[in-house]
Amino acid sequence: MTITCIGIDLAKQVFQVHGLDRSEKVKARKPLRRSQMVAYFSK
């Protein structure tokens, strides 16, 4: 899976992360808590 663009919908408790490929198709959509953000992006 090649993600070329990442969008983050910011909120107080849960963030929604979206990853798009080159053709702008959604390849990843995941709700994350603040404590999970660093671990998710370090992968």
Helices and strands as residue ranges (DSSP letters): E 5-9, E 14-20, E 26-33, G 34-36, H 37-42
